[in-house]
């Protein structure tokens, strides 16, 4: 009998690449989405669709108890289709809510369902200033101001819950700036970019290696070190999915 995974954010840029990777590796995947219109797309990818809103704590808990996953993978974000300035300001607030309240609901539902592991998406550009490239042990920028402070506070809330909840083996993947199909950019951008397919593979490897803790998931760069992910997960930032990625 295959291991059951609940993937929150299954229709996102990473989720749509991750589903066939998980299926090919032998996992049964339940994919969460808020939109009934995306159910058929999830089935085509090989996932069993689950109509759920992460902010509906009671419904989320009931669904996870029904599914009984051994692992929950948290790839939820709240991002606009295009990165204009007004949308980005709104996204900072929306993402912070997903990372704080949404993660809290996922953690509670995972524990209620008996899940032993939680793997969650974070970001690799929330470090405090210092000597780069930053290893995972470098402190986060908790003294930031404005929208950055909102984002960092959300990251801290997510990572604390994932890593410090008794009864959960937690893994945090600090992704760099995503590029590739389904993202805002077709080519590398930002100080620590990562292709969406390589980002998805990192989640699979974290699952297969039963790896806990924090990992920077970025291409080689001068801002954030990826050496721990390379060494511990066997991760390669040059990975591209054999299934392709959806635009």
C-alpha positions as CSV (number, residue, x, y, z in Angstrom):
1,X,0.0,0.0,0.0
2,X,1.5,3.3,-1.0
3,X,2.2,6.2,1.4
4,X,-0.5,8.9,1.3
5,X,0.4,12.6,0.9
6,X,-1.8,15.6,1.3
7,X,-0.4,18.4,-0.9
8,X,-1.7,21.9,0.1
9,X,-1.3,24.3,-2.8
10,X,-1.5,21.5,-5.4
11,X,-2.5,23.8,-8.3
12,X,0.4,26.3,-7.8
13,X,3.5,26.5,-9.8
14,X,5.5,24.0,-7.7
15,X,2.5,21.8,-6.9
16,X,1.7,21.0,-10.5
17,X,5.3,19.8,-11.0
18,X,5.5,18.0,-7.7
19,X,2.4,15.9,-8.2
20,X,3.7,13.7,-11.1
21,X,7.1,13.4,-9.3
22,X,5.3,12.1,-6.2
23,X,3.1,9.7,-8.2
24,X,6.1,8.4,-10.2
25,X,7.8,7.7,-6.8
26,X,4.9,5.6,-5.7
27,X,2.9,8.0,-3.4
28,X,-0.8,8.5,-3.4
29,X,-1.4,12.2,-3.6
30,X,-4.4,14.2,-2.4
31,X,-4.2,17.7,-3.8
32,X,-5.9,20.6,-2.1
33,X,-7.5,23.5,-4.0
34,X,-10.2,26.0,-3.3
35,X,-11.6,25.9,-6.9
36,X,-13.8,23.2,-8.2
37,X,-12.7,24.3,-11.8
38,X,-9.2,23.0,-11.1
39,X,-10.3,19.5,-10.0
40,X,-10.0,18.0,-13.5
41,X,-6.5,19.4,-13.9
42,X,-5.5,17.7,-10.7
43,X,-6.9,14.4,-11.8
44,X,-4.9,14.7,-15.1
45,X,-1.7,15.2,-13.1
46,X,-2.5,12.1,-11.0
47,X,-3.8,13.6,-7.8
48,X,-7.1,13.1,-6.0
49,X,-8.7,16.5,-5.7
50,X,-9.8,17.9,-2.4
51,X,-11.9,21.1,-2.3
52,X,-10.8,22.9,0.7
53,X,-9.9,26.4,2.0
54,X,-6.9,26.4,4.4
55,X,-8.6,29.1,6.4
56,X,-11.6,26.9,7.2
57,X,-9.9,25.1,10.1
58,X,-12.8,22.7,10.9
59,X,-13.3,21.6,7.3
60,X,-9.6,21.2,6.8
61,X,-9.3,19.0,9.9
62,X,-12.2,16.8,8.9
63,X,-10.8,16.3,5.4
64,X,-7.3,15.4,6.7
65,X,-8.8,12.9,9.2
66,X,-10.7,11.3,6.3
67,X,-7.7,11.1,4.1
68,X,-5.3,10.1,6.9
69,X,-2.0,11.2,5.2
70,X,1.3,10.3,6.8
71,X,2.8,13.5,5.4
72,X,1.5,16.9,4.7
73,X,3.3,19.1,2.1
74,X,2.6,22.9,2.4
75,X,3.1,24.7,-0.9
76,X,0.5,27.4,-0.3
77,X,1.0,31.0,-1.4
78,X,-1.2,34.0,-2.1
79,X,0.4,35.6,-5.2
80,X,-1.0,37.8,-7.9
81,X,-0.8,36.7,-11.6
82,X,1.4,39.6,-12.4
83,X,3.9,41.4,-10.0
84,X,2.7,45.0,-10.2
85,X,3.4,47.2,-7.2
86,X,-0.1,47.3,-5.8
87,X,-0.6,43.6,-6.2
88,X,2.8,42.9,-4.5
89,X,1.8,45.0,-1.5
90,X,-1.4,43.0,-1.1
91,X,0.5,39.8,-1.6
92,X,2.8,40.5,1.3
93,X,-0.2,40.7,3.6
94,X,-1.9,37.7,2.0
95,X,1.2,35.5,2.1
96,X,1.8,36.4,5.7
97,X,-1.7,35.3,6.6
98,X,-1.2,32.0,4.7
99,X,2.1,31.4,6.5
100,X,0.8,32.2,10.0
101,X,-2.9,31.3,10.1
102,X,-2.9,28.9,7.2
103,X,0.1,27.0,8.6
104,X,-1.5,26.9,12.1
105,X,-4.6,25.2,10.6
106,X,-2.5,22.8,8.6
107,X,-0.5,21.8,11.6
108,X,-3.6,21.2,13.7
109,X,-5.2,19.2,11.0
110,X,-2.1,17.2,10.4
111,X,-1.8,16.3,14.1
112,X,-5.5,15.4,14.3
113,X,-5.1,13.1,11.3
114,X,-2.0,11.4,12.7
115,X,0.5,12.7,10.2
116,X,4.0,12.4,11.4
117,X,5.7,14.9,8.9
118,X,5.1,18.4,7.6
119,X,7.2,19.8,4.7
120,X,6.7,23.5,4.1
121,X,7.7,26.2,1.6
122,X,9.5,29.3,2.9
123,X,11.8,31.9,1.3
124,X,15.5,32.3,1.0
125,X,15.6,36.1,0.9
126,X,14.5,36.9,4.5
127,X,17.9,36.8,6.1
128,X,19.3,39.7,8.2
129,X,22.2,41.6,6.7
130,X,25.6,40.0,7.3
131,X,28.3,37.9,5.7
132,X,26.9,36.2,2.6
133,X,26.3,33.6,1.2
134,X,23.9,33.0,4.2
135,X,23.8,29.5,5.6
136,X,20.5,28.3,7.1
137,X,21.7,29.1,10.6
138,X,22.0,32.8,9.8
139,X,19.3,34.9,11.6
140,X,16.2,36.1,9.8
141,X,15.7,39.9,9.3
142,X,13.2,40.3,12.2
143,X,14.1,44.0,12.5
144,X,13.0,44.8,9.0
145,X,10.4,47.6,8.3
146,X,7.4,48.0,6.1
147,X,6.3,45.2,3.8
148,X,9.5,43.3,4.3
149,X,8.7,43.1,8.1
150,X,5.2,41.8,7.3
151,X,6.8,39.1,5.1
152,X,9.5,38.2,7.6
153,X,7.0,37.9,10.4
154,X,5.0,35.5,8.3
155,X,8.1,33.4,7.6
156,X,9.0,33.3,11.3
157,X,5.4,32.2,12.2
158,X,5.5,29.4,9.5
159,X,8.9,28.1,10.4
160,X,8.4,28.2,14.1
161,X,5.2,26.1,13.8
162,X,6.7,23.6,11.3
163,X,9.9,23.1,13.2
164,X,8.8,23.4,16.9
165,X,5.5,21.6,17.1
166,X,5.7,18.5,19.3
167,X,4.8,15.3,17.4
168,X,5.8,16.6,14.0
169,X,9.0,16.0,12.1
170,X,9.2,19.4,10.3
171,X,11.1,20.4,7.2
172,X,11.4,24.0,5.9
173,X,12.4,24.6,2.3
174,X,13.6,28.2,1.8
175,X,13.1,28.6,-1.9
176,X,14.9,31.3,-3.9
177,X,13.1,33.5,-6.5
178,X,11.2,31.0,-8.7
179,X,11.4,31.1,-12.4
180,X,10.1,28.9,-15.2
181,X,6.6,28.1,-16.5
182,X,3.8,29.0,-14.1
183,X,5.9,31.7,-12.4
184,X,6.5,35.4,-13.0
185,X,9.8,34.9,-14.8
186,X,11.0,32.8,-17.7
187,X,14.7,33.3,-16.8
188,X,16.6,33.5,-13.5
189,X,16.0,36.7,-11.5
190,X,16.8,38.0,-8.1
191,X,19.7,37.3,-5.9
192,X,19.1,33.6,-5.3
193,X,16.9,32.2,-8.2
194,X,15.7,28.6,-8.5
195,X,13.8,26.9,-11.3
196,X,10.3,25.7,-10.4
197,X,11.1,22.1,-11.4
198,X,14.2,22.0,-9.2
199,X,12.2,23.5,-6.3
200,X,9.6,20.7,-6.7
201,X,12.3,18.0,-6.7
202,X,13.7,19.4,-3.4
203,X,10.3,18.6,-1.8
204,X,10.4,15.1,-3.1
205,X,13.9,14.5,-1.9
206,X,13.1,16.0,1.6
207,X,10.3,13.5,1.8
208,X,12.3,10.5,0.6
209,X,15.3,11.3,2.8
210,X,13.1,11.9,5.9
211,X,15.1,15.1,6.3
212,X,14.2,17.6,9.0
213,X,15.3,21.1,9.6
214,X,15.9,24.1,7.2
215,X,17.3,24.0,3.7
216,X,18.1,26.8,1.2
217,X,16.8,25.7,-2.2
218,X,18.6,28.0,-4.6
219,X,20.9,27.9,-7.5
220,X,24.6,28.7,-6.9
221,X,24.8,32.4,-5.9
222,X,26.5,34.8,-3.5
223,X,23.4,35.5,-1.4
224,X,22.3,32.1,0.1
225,X,24.3,28.9,0.3
226,X,22.8,25.7,-1.1
227,X,25.5,23.4,0.2
228,X,23.4,21.8,2.9
229,X,20.7,20.8,0.4
230,X,23.2,19.5,-2.0
231,X,25.0,17.5,0.7
232,X,22.1,16.2,2.8
233,X,19.3,15.8,0.2
234,X,21.4,15.0,-2.8
235,X,19.6,18.0,-4.5
236,X,20.8,19.3,-7.9
237,X,19.6,22.8,-8.9
238,X,20.0,21.8,-12.6
239,X,17.1,19.3,-12.3
240,X,14.3,19.6,-14.8
241,X,11.1,17.5,-14.6
242,X,10.8,14.7,-17.2
243,X,7.1,15.6,-17.3
244,X,7.7,19.2,-18.2
245,X,6.1,22.1,-16.4
246,X,2.8,23.7,-17.1
247,X,2.6,27.3,-18.2
